[in-house]
Amino acid sequence: MKPDELKKLDAYFKKTFNPNMAVRARPKKDDSAEVYIGEEFLGVIFRDEEDGDLSFNFSMAILEIDL
């Protein structure tokens, strides 16, 4: 993901969900980023550009033992 996209997503997650959330670049991946609260990993944001339309998809797995 581009640095300006990471900044925009980081600001969006902080404003919309929690000011302690952080969007971080993934090592060796340029189509996605990771989302954290503090040092706790929450999920992955995927960049999707199809037919000229750009969107971002957030994917978060919830383990049964966490419920």
Chimera marker file (.cmm) of the C-alpha trace (Angstrom):
<marker_set name="trace">
<marker id="1" x="0.000" y="0.000" z="0.000" r="1" g="1" b="0" radius="0.5"/>
<marker id="2" x="1.115" y="3.524" z="-0.645" r="1" g="1" b="0" radius="0.5"/>
<marker id="3" x="2.258" y="5.622" z="2.341" r="1" g="1" b="0" radius="0.5"/>
<marker id="4" x="-0.545" y="8.165" z="1.799" r="1" g="1" b="0" radius="0.5"/>
<marker id="5" x="-3.136" y="5.348" z="1.825" r="1" g="1" b="0" radius="0.5"/>
<marker id="6" x="-1.704" y="4.007" z="5.101" r="1" g="1" b="0" radius="0.5"/>
<marker id="7" x="-1.972" y="7.480" z="6.675" r="1" g="1" b="0" radius="0.5"/>
<marker id="8" x="-5.578" y="7.926" z="5.515" r="1" g="1" b="0" radius="0.5"/>
<marker id="9" x="-6.586" y="4.460" z="6.747" r="1" g="1" b="0" radius="0.5"/>
<marker id="10" x="-4.804" y="5.010" z="10.068" r="1" g="1" b="0" radius="0.5"/>
<marker id="11" x="-6.674" y="8.296" z="10.592" r="1" g="1" b="0" radius="0.5"/>
<marker id="12" x="-9.979" y="6.672" z="9.594" r="1" g="1" b="0" radius="0.5"/>
<marker id="13" x="-9.609" y="3.745" z="12.029" r="1" g="1" b="0" radius="0.5"/>
<marker id="14" x="-8.525" y="6.084" z="14.862" r="1" g="1" b="0" radius="0.5"/>
<marker id="15" x="-11.444" y="8.462" z="14.284" r="1" g="1" b="0" radius="0.5"/>
<marker id="16" x="-14.113" y="5.826" z="13.592" r="1" g="1" b="0" radius="0.5"/>
<marker id="17" x="-13.239" y="3.048" z="16.043" r="1" g="1" b="0" radius="0.5"/>
<marker id="18" x="-10.514" y="3.701" z="18.587" r="1" g="1" b="0" radius="0.5"/>
<marker id="19" x="-7.734" y="6.317" z="18.875" r="1" g="1" b="0" radius="0.5"/>
<marker id="20" x="-5.335" y="3.543" z="19.949" r="1" g="1" b="0" radius="0.5"/>
<marker id="21" x="-5.679" y="1.684" z="16.640" r="1" g="1" b="0" radius="0.5"/>
<marker id="22" x="-2.750" y="1.732" z="14.232" r="1" g="1" b="0" radius="0.5"/>
<marker id="23" x="-2.470" y="0.733" z="10.581" r="1" g="1" b="0" radius="0.5"/>
<marker id="24" x="1.000" y="-0.591" z="9.742" r="1" g="1" b="0" radius="0.5"/>
<marker id="25" x="2.632" y="-1.662" z="6.498" r="1" g="1" b="0" radius="0.5"/>
<marker id="26" x="3.197" y="-5.404" z="6.068" r="1" g="1" b="0" radius="0.5"/>
<marker id="27" x="6.719" y="-6.627" z="5.382" r="1" g="1" b="0" radius="0.5"/>
<marker id="28" x="7.140" y="-7.856" z="1.801" r="1" g="1" b="0" radius="0.5"/>
<marker id="29" x="3.470" y="-7.149" z="0.923" r="1" g="1" b="0" radius="0.5"/>
<marker id="30" x="2.261" y="-4.103" z="-0.986" r="1" g="1" b="0" radius="0.5"/>
<marker id="31" x="-1.439" y="-4.955" z="-1.390" r="1" g="1" b="0" radius="0.5"/>
<marker id="32" x="-2.367" y="-4.965" z="2.301" r="1" g="1" b="0" radius="0.5"/>
<marker id="33" x="-1.669" y="-3.563" z="5.774" r="1" g="1" b="0" radius="0.5"/>
<marker id="34" x="-2.069" y="-4.771" z="9.356" r="1" g="1" b="0" radius="0.5"/>
<marker id="35" x="-4.319" y="-3.263" z="12.041" r="1" g="1" b="0" radius="0.5"/>
<marker id="36" x="-3.330" y="-3.199" z="15.719" r="1" g="1" b="0" radius="0.5"/>
<marker id="37" x="-4.555" y="-1.836" z="19.030" r="1" g="1" b="0" radius="0.5"/>
<marker id="38" x="-1.335" y="-1.249" z="20.899" r="1" g="1" b="0" radius="0.5"/>
<marker id="39" x="0.688" y="-4.386" z="20.178" r="1" g="1" b="0" radius="0.5"/>
<marker id="40" x="-2.410" y="-6.605" z="19.781" r="1" g="1" b="0" radius="0.5"/>
<marker id="41" x="-2.926" y="-7.703" z="16.156" r="1" g="1" b="0" radius="0.5"/>
<marker id="42" x="-6.554" y="-7.293" z="15.015" r="1" g="1" b="0" radius="0.5"/>
<marker id="43" x="-6.627" y="-8.016" z="11.310" r="1" g="1" b="0" radius="0.5"/>
<marker id="44" x="-5.602" y="-7.152" z="7.789" r="1" g="1" b="0" radius="0.5"/>
<marker id="45" x="-6.776" y="-4.476" z="5.362" r="1" g="1" b="0" radius="0.5"/>
<marker id="46" x="-6.623" y="-5.499" z="1.700" r="1" g="1" b="0" radius="0.5"/>
<marker id="47" x="-6.415" y="-2.989" z="-1.145" r="1" g="1" b="0" radius="0.5"/>
<marker id="48" x="-8.825" y="-3.851" z="-3.970" r="1" g="1" b="0" radius="0.5"/>
<marker id="49" x="-8.741" y="-1.981" z="-7.244" r="1" g="1" b="0" radius="0.5"/>
<marker id="50" x="-11.163" y="-3.362" z="-9.797" r="1" g="1" b="0" radius="0.5"/>
<marker id="51" x="-12.516" y="-1.678" z="-12.931" r="1" g="1" b="0" radius="0.5"/>
<marker id="52" x="-11.026" y="1.641" z="-11.811" r="1" g="1" b="0" radius="0.5"/>
<marker id="53" x="-12.774" y="1.553" z="-8.422" r="1" g="1" b="0" radius="0.5"/>
<marker id="54" x="-10.583" y="1.501" z="-5.320" r="1" g="1" b="0" radius="0.5"/>
<marker id="55" x="-11.809" y="-0.005" z="-2.052" r="1" g="1" b="0" radius="0.5"/>
<marker id="56" x="-10.289" y="-1.401" z="1.126" r="1" g="1" b="0" radius="0.5"/>
<marker id="57" x="-11.516" y="-4.575" z="2.828" r="1" g="1" b="0" radius="0.5"/>
<marker id="58" x="-10.864" y="-5.208" z="6.519" r="1" g="1" b="0" radius="0.5"/>
<marker id="59" x="-10.648" y="-8.858" z="7.576" r="1" g="1" b="0" radius="0.5"/>
<marker id="60" x="-10.594" y="-9.898" z="11.231" r="1" g="1" b="0" radius="0.5"/>
<marker id="61" x="-10.647" y="-13.473" z="12.532" r="1" g="1" b="0" radius="0.5"/>
<marker id="62" x="-12.237" y="-14.115" z="15.928" r="1" g="1" b="0" radius="0.5"/>
<marker id="63" x="-11.087" y="-17.261" z="17.665" r="1" g="1" b="0" radius="0.5"/>
<marker id="64" x="-13.619" y="-19.244" z="19.658" r="1" g="1" b="0" radius="0.5"/>
<marker id="65" x="-11.423" y="-19.167" z="22.760" r="1" g="1" b="0" radius="0.5"/>
<marker id="66" x="-11.593" y="-15.349" z="22.701" r="1" g="1" b="0" radius="0.5"/>
<marker id="67" x="-15.382" y="-15.329" z="22.988" r="1" g="1" b="0" radius="0.5"/>
<link id1="1" id2="2" r="1" g="1" b="0" radius="0.2"/>
<link id1="2" id2="3" r="1" g="1" b="0" radius="0.2"/>
<link id1="3" id2="4" r="1" g="1" b="0" radius="0.2"/>
<link id1="4" id2="5" r="1" g="1" b="0" radius="0.2"/>
<link id1="5" id2="6" r="1" g="1" b="0" radius="0.2"/>
<link id1="6" id2="7" r="1" g="1" b="0" radius="0.2"/>
<link id1="7" id2="8" r="1" g="1" b="0" radius="0.2"/>
<link id1="8" id2="9" r="1" g="1" b="0" radius="0.2"/>
<link id1="9" id2="10" r="1" g="1" b="0" radius="0.2"/>
<link id1="10" id2="11" r="1" g="1" b="0" radius="0.2"/>
<link id1="11" id2="12" r="1" g="1" b="0" radius="0.2"/>
<link id1="12" id2="13" r="1" g="1" b="0" radius="0.2"/>
<link id1="13" id2="14" r="1" g="1" b="0" radius="0.2"/>
<link id1="14" id2="15" r="1" g="1" b="0" radius="0.2"/>
<link id1="15" id2="16" r="1" g="1" b="0" radius="0.2"/>
<link id1="16" id2="17" r="1" g="1" b="0" radius="0.2"/>
<link id1="17" id2="18" r="1" g="1" b="0" radius="0.2"/>
<link id1="18" id2="19" r="1" g="1" b="0" radius="0.2"/>
<link id1="19" id2="20" r="1" g="1" b="0" radius="0.2"/>
<link id1="20" id2="21" r="1" g="1" b="0" radius="0.2"/>
<link id1="21" id2="22" r="1" g="1" b="0" radius="0.2"/>
<link id1="22" id2="23" r="1" g="1" b="0" radius="0.2"/>
<link id1="23" id2="24" r="1" g="1" b="0" radius="0.2"/>
<link id1="24" id2="25" r="1" g="1" b="0" radius="0.2"/>
<link id1="25" id2="26" r="1" g="1" b="0" radius="0.2"/>
<link id1="26" id2="27" r="1" g="1" b="0" radius="0.2"/>
<link id1="27" id2="28" r="1" g="1" b="0" radius="0.2"/>
<link id1="28" id2="29" r="1" g="1" b="0" radius="0.2"/>
<link id1="29" id2="30" r="1" g="1" b="0" radius="0.2"/>
<link id1="30" id2="31" r="1" g="1" b="0" radius="0.2"/>
<link id1="31" id2="32" r="1" g="1" b="0" radius="0.2"/>
<link id1="32" id2="33" r="1" g="1" b="0" radius="0.2"/>
<link id1="33" id2="34" r="1" g="1" b="0" radius="0.2"/>
<link id1="34" id2="35" r="1" g="1" b="0" radius="0.2"/>
<link id1="35" id2="36" r="1" g="1" b="0" radius="0.2"/>
<link id1="36" id2="37" r="1" g="1" b="0" radius="0.2"/>
<link id1="37" id2="38" r="1" g="1" b="0" radius="0.2"/>
<link id1="38" id2="39" r="1" g="1" b="0" radius="0.2"/>
<link id1="39" id2="40" r="1" g="1" b="0" radius="0.2"/>
<link id1="40" id2="41" r="1" g="1" b="0" radius="0.2"/>
<link id1="41" id2="42" r="1" g="1" b="0" radius="0.2"/>
<link id1="42" id2="43" r="1" g="1" b="0" radius="0.2"/>
<link id1="43" id2="44" r="1" g="1" b="0" radius="0.2"/>
<link id1="44" id2="45" r="1" g="1" b="0" radius="0.2"/>
<link id1="45" id2="46" r="1" g="1" b="0" radius="0.2"/>
<link id1="46" id2="47" r="1" g="1" b="0" radius="0.2"/>
<link id1="47" id2="48" r="1" g="1" b="0" radius="0.2"/>
<link id1="48" id2="49" r="1" g="1" b="0" radius="0.2"/>
<link id1="49" id2="50" r="1" g="1" b="0" radius="0.2"/>
<link id1="50" id2="51" r="1" g="1" b="0" radius="0.2"/>
<link id1="51" id2="52" r="1" g="1" b="0" radius="0.2"/>
<link id1="52" id2="53" r="1" g="1" b="0" radius="0.2"/>
<link id1="53" id2="54" r="1" g="1" b="0" radius="0.2"/>
<link id1="54" id2="55" r="1" g="1" b="0" radius="0.2"/>
<link id1="55" id2="56" r="1" g="1" b="0" radius="0.2"/>
<link id1="56" id2="57" r="1" g="1" b="0" radius="0.2"/>
<link id1="57" id2="58" r="1" g="1" b="0" radius="0.2"/>
<link id1="58" id2="59" r="1" g="1" b="0" radius="0.2"/>
<link id1="59" id2="60" r="1" g="1" b="0" radius="0.2"/>
<link id1="60" id2="61" r="1" g="1" b="0" radius="0.2"/>
<link id1="61" id2="62" r="1" g="1" b="0" radius="0.2"/>
<link id1="62" id2="63" r="1" g="1" b="0" radius="0.2"/>
<link id1="63" id2="64" r="1" g="1" b="0" radius="0.2"/>
<link id1="64" id2="65" r="1" g="1" b="0" radius="0.2"/>
<link id1="65" id2="66" r="1" g="1" b="0" radius="0.2"/>
<link id1="66" id2="67" r="1" g="1" b="0" radius="0.2"/>
</marker_set>
